[in-house]
Amino acid sequence: MTIKNRSKNNAFRLTRGDKLFVGSIYFMLVIVGLVLLIPMLNVIVSSFSSPKAVGAGKVTIFPIGFNIEAYKMVFANRKLVLGFTNTIIYTFFGTLLNIFITVLAAYPMSREDFAAKNIIMKFFTFTMYFSGGIIPTYLLYKSIGLVDSRLVMIIPGALSVYNMIVMRTFLQTNLPNEILEAAKIDGCNDFRFLSQFVVPLSKPIIAVIIMFYAIGHWNSYFDAYVYLSSESKYPLSIFIQTILGGLVTKGETVKNYEAAAQQELYKDIVQYALIIVTCLPVWVCCPFMQKYFVQGVMVGSVKG
C-alpha cells in the first residue's frame, strides 16, 4: 500500500471519540423511538385485550385475554361507516382541489419574469396572520349557501399559503430557467410546460403536500362542528365524539343496570379500538409516501 492510499484510509477512520459520539446518538434514537412506540403499542394491545385486564391496568405491551369484541362493537355502529364514507369523500376531493390550486398558485410565484409576484405574495402572506373571525366567516358561508353543505368541507380551505410557499421554494431551487427557455424555443406554452415539465419534476414536493392536506382533511373536526348540522354529512371525527360521549353518559339513563355495567366495562377498549380504526388509514399510507417525504422536506436545504 502506498503512502497516499494509507493517508486516505486514515482520513476516513473513526477515532474512539467519534465511535463514542455515534454510539451515543444511536442510543438516544433508540430511547426516543421506544418512548414513541411503547404508548402506541399499548393502545393497539389494549384494544385486543380483556376489558377487565385493561380496567385493572394489567395490560402493557402484550395482550391479556385476547378478544375482538371492541372492534365488533365499533363496526356494528352504522354511524361509523357513514362517517368513514364522508371523511373519505372530503379527503379525496378536498386534497385533489388543494393540490390543483397550490400548483397553480406556486408556479407563477416561482417565475422570475412575473412582475407582480411580490405584490401578490404580500396579499397571500397577509392571510396567514389575519382573518375575518368565526362569526363573519359563518355569515359569509351562510350567504353563499355553504352552511350545512358538503362543499364547506372542501372549498374554503382550498389553499394553504404555507404549503404554497414550500412548493414555490422547491420550484425556484430545482427548476432552472434554462429548462423554460429551451421549452419556449420549441414552442411550448406555459400550460404545457406546467403539465409536462413542472409537475413530473415536482413529484417529491407534491407527494409531501398531498400528505399534509390529506391528513388535515382526515382529522378535520372544527369546521364540521361549526358549519354542518345534518348528521348524514358528519365526518368520522364528529361520530367518534358522539360514540364516545354515548359510552360515557348512556349508562346513566339505561334501566337495565347489567347492560349499563357491561357498557362501562367495555368503554376503555372501545376507545382504543376507535383510535386504531381512525389512525389505520394514515399508518397504511405513510410508508408508501416516505421516499418522497424525505426528498420533499429537504427542499432548499442543500445548495450548489
C-alpha positions in Angstrom: 0.0 0.0 0.0 1.4 3.4 -0.9 1.7 6.3 1.5 -1.0 8.2 -0.5 -3.6 5.3 -0.1 -2.6 4.8 3.5 -3.3 8.5 4.3 -6.7 8.2 2.6 -7.7 5.3 4.8 -6.6 7.1 7.9 -8.6 10.1 6.9 -11.9 8.1 7.0 -11.0 6.0 10.1 -13.2 6.8 13.1 -11.4 7.6 16.3 -12.5 6.3 19.7 -14.2 9.6 20.4 -16.1 9.5 17.0 -17.3 6.0 17.7 -18.5 7.0 21.2 -20.3 10.0 19.7 -22.0 8.0 17.0 -22.9 5.3 19.6 -24.5 7.8 21.9 -26.6 9.2 19.0 -27.8 5.7 18.2 -28.6 5.1 21.8 -30.6 8.3 22.1 -32.5 7.5 18.9 -33.4 4.1 20.3 -34.6 5.6 23.5 -36.7 8.2 21.7 -38.1 5.5 19.4 -39.1 3.4 22.4 -40.8 6.4 24.0 -42.9 7.0 20.9 -43.5 3.3 20.1 -44.5 1.9 23.5 -47.6 4.1 24.1 -48.8 3.3 20.5 -48.2 -0.4 21.1 -50.0 -0.2 24.4 -53.1 1.3 22.7 -53.0 -1.5 20.0 -52.6 -4.3 22.5 -55.3 -2.8 24.8 -57.8 -2.8 22.0 -57.4 -6.6 21.7 -57.3 -7.4 25.4 -59.9 -8.3 28.0 -61.8 -5.2 29.3 -61.3 -6.4 32.9 -57.5 -6.5 32.4 -57.4 -3.1 30.7 -59.6 -1.6 33.5 -57.2 -3.1 36.2 -54.2 -1.6 34.4 -52.6 -5.0 33.8 -52.0 -4.6 30.1 -48.6 -3.2 29.0 -47.2 -4.4 25.6 -48.7 -7.9 25.5 -52.4 -8.7 25.2 -54.2 -10.3 28.1 -57.4 -12.3 27.4 -57.3 -11.7 23.6 -60.7 -10.7 22.1 -62.0 -8.6 19.3 -65.3 -7.6 20.9 -64.3 -3.9 20.9 -63.9 -4.0 17.1 -67.2 -5.8 16.7 -68.9 -3.1 18.7 -67.2 -0.3 16.6 -68.1 -1.7 13.2 -71.6 -2.6 14.3 -72.3 1.1 14.6 -73.7 2.3 11.3 -72.8 5.9 12.1 -69.1 5.0 12.0 -69.4 3.5 8.5 -71.2 6.7 7.4 -68.5 8.8 9.0 -65.8 6.8 7.2 -67.6 7.3 3.9 -68.0 11.1 4.4 -64.4 11.5 5.6 -63.0 9.6 2.5 -65.1 11.9 0.2 -63.9 15.1 2.0 -60.3 13.9 2.0 -60.2 12.7 -1.6 -61.9 15.7 -3.3 -60.5 18.2 -0.8 -56.9 17.1 -1.4 -57.5 17.0 -5.2 -58.7 20.6 -5.1 -55.9 21.6 -2.7 -53.1 20.3 -4.8 -54.6 21.7 -8.0 -54.9 25.2 -6.5 -51.5 25.0 -4.8 -49.6 24.1 -8.0 -51.4 26.8 -10.0 -50.5 29.4 -7.3 -47.0 28.3 -6.7 -45.9 28.1 -10.3 -46.3 31.9 -11.2 -44.9 32.9 -7.8 -41.7 31.0 -8.7 -41.2 32.7 -12.1 -38.7 35.4 -12.2 -40.3 37.1 -15.2 -43.7 37.5 -13.4 -43.5 41.2 -12.4 -46.4 41.3 -10.0 -45.4 38.3 -7.9 -44.0 40.3 -5.0 -47.2 42.3 -4.6 -49.5 39.2 -4.9 -47.2 37.4 -2.4 -47.8 40.1 0.2 -51.6 39.5 -0.1 -51.0 35.8 0.3 -48.8 36.3 3.3 -51.4 38.7 4.9 -54.0 36.0 5.1 -51.6 33.9 7.2 -51.7 36.4 10.1 -55.2 38.0 9.8 -58.7 36.5 9.2 -62.3 37.7 9.4 -63.1 35.7 12.5 -65.6 32.9 13.1 -68.9 34.9 13.1 -68.2 36.9 9.9 -66.9 33.8 8.2 -70.1 31.9 9.2 -72.3 34.7 7.9 -70.4 34.7 4.7 -70.7 30.9 4.2 -74.4 31.1 5.0 -75.0 33.9 2.5 -73.4 31.8 -0.3 -75.1 28.6 0.6 -72.1 26.7 2.1 -73.5 26.1 5.6 -74.7 22.5 6.0 -73.2 21.6 2.6 -70.5 19.1 1.8 -68.7 21.8 -0.1 -68.0 23.7 3.2 -65.5 20.9 4.0 -63.8 21.2 0.6 -63.8 24.7 -0.9 -62.9 27.2 2.0 -59.6 25.5 2.7 -58.6 25.1 -0.9 -55.2 26.8 -0.5 -52.7 26.7 2.3 -50.4 29.6 1.9 -47.7 27.8 3.9 -47.8 24.8 1.5 -47.8 27.1 -1.5 -44.6 28.9 -0.2 -42.9 25.5 0.3 -43.8 24.4 -3.2 -42.7 27.8 -4.7 -39.3 27.4 -3.0 -39.0 23.9 -4.4 -39.7 25.2 -7.9 -37.3 28.1 -7.5 -34.4 25.9 -6.4 -34.9 22.8 -8.5 -36.2 24.1 -11.9 -33.7 26.4 -13.6 -34.9 29.0 -16.1 -32.9 27.3 -18.8 -35.5 24.5 -18.9 -38.2 27.0 -19.5 -36.2 28.9 -22.1 -35.4 25.7 -24.0 -39.1 24.7 -23.9 -40.2 28.1 -25.2 -37.7 27.8 -28.1 -39.5 24.5 -29.1 -42.9 26.3 -29.0 -44.0 25.2 -25.5 -46.5 27.5 -23.8 -46.9 27.9 -20.0 -49.7 25.4 -19.5 -47.9 22.7 -21.5 -44.7 23.5 -19.6 -46.5 23.2 -16.3 -48.2 19.9 -17.1 -45.3 18.2 -18.9 -42.2 19.6 -17.1 -43.1 21.2 -13.7 -45.5 18.6 -12.4 -43.4 15.5 -13.3 -40.2 17.1 -11.9 -42.0 18.1 -8.7 -43.3 14.7 -7.6 -41.4 14.7 -4.2 -42.8 18.0 -3.0 -46.3 17.2 -4.5 -46.3 14.0 -2.5 -45.4 15.8 0.7 -48.1 18.4 0.2 -50.7 15.8 -0.6 -49.9 14.1 2.7 -50.2 17.3 4.6 -53.5 18.2 3.0 -54.9 14.6 3.3 -54.0 14.3 7.0 -55.6 17.7 7.6 -58.8 16.7 5.9 -58.8 13.3 7.6 -58.5 14.9 11.1 -60.8 17.8 10.4 -63.2 18.4 13.2 -63.8 22.1 14.0 -65.2 23.1 10.6 -67.7 20.2 10.6 -68.7 21.0 14.2 -69.4 24.7 13.3 -70.8 24.5 9.8 -72.6 21.2 9.5 -75.9 20.3 11.1 -77.1 17.3 9.2 -75.9 14.0 10.7 -75.7 12.4 7.2 -72.8 14.8 6.4 -70.8 14.4 9.5 -67.2 13.3 9.1 -65.6 10.5 11.1 -64.3 12.8 13.9 -67.8 14.0 14.8 -69.2 10.5 15.0 -66.3 9.4 17.2 -67.0 12.1 19.6 -70.7 11.2 19.6 -69.9 7.5 20.1 -67.5 8.2 23.0 -70.0 10.6 24.6 -72.7 8.0 24.4 -70.5 5.4 26.0 -69.8 7.8 28.9 -73.3 9.0 29.5 -75.7 6.4 28.3 -75.3 4.2 31.4 -76.9 6.9 33.5 -80.3 6.6 31.7 -80.3 2.8 31.0 -82.8 1.0 33.2 -81.1 -2.4 32.7 -78.1 -2.0 35.1 -76.4 -5.1 33.8 -76.3 -3.5 30.3 -75.0 -0.2 31.8 -72.3 -2.1 33.7 -71.3 -4.0 30.6 -71.1 -0.8 28.6 -69.0 0.9 31.2 -66.7 -2.2 31.3 -66.1 -2.0 27.5 -65.7 1.7 27.4 -61.9 1.8 27.5 -61.2 -0.9 24.9 -63.8 0.7 22.6 -62.0 4.0 22.8 -58.7 2.2 22.0 -60.3 0.4 19.1 -61.7 3.7 17.7 -58.2 5.3 17.9 -56.8 2.3 15.9 -59.6 2.4 13.3 -59.2 6.1 12.8 -55.4 6.1 12.5 -55.1 2.9 10.5 -55.5 4.5 7.0 -52.9 7.1 7.8 -50.5 4.4 9.1 -51.0 2.4 5.9 -50.4 5.3 3.5 -47.4 6.9 5.2 -44.8 4.2 4.4 -45.6 4.5 0.7 -45.0 8.3 0.9 -41.9 8.0 3.0 -39.5 8.1 0.0 -41.0 11.3 -1.4 -41.4 12.8 2.0 -37.7 12.6 2.8 -36.9 14.2 -0.6 -39.5 16.9 -0.3 -38.9 18.1 3.3 -35.2 18.7 2.4 -36.2 21.2 -0.2 -33.7 24.1 -0.3 -31.6 22.7 2.5 -28.6 21.9 0.2 -27.3 24.4 -2.3 -24.7 24.1 -5.0 
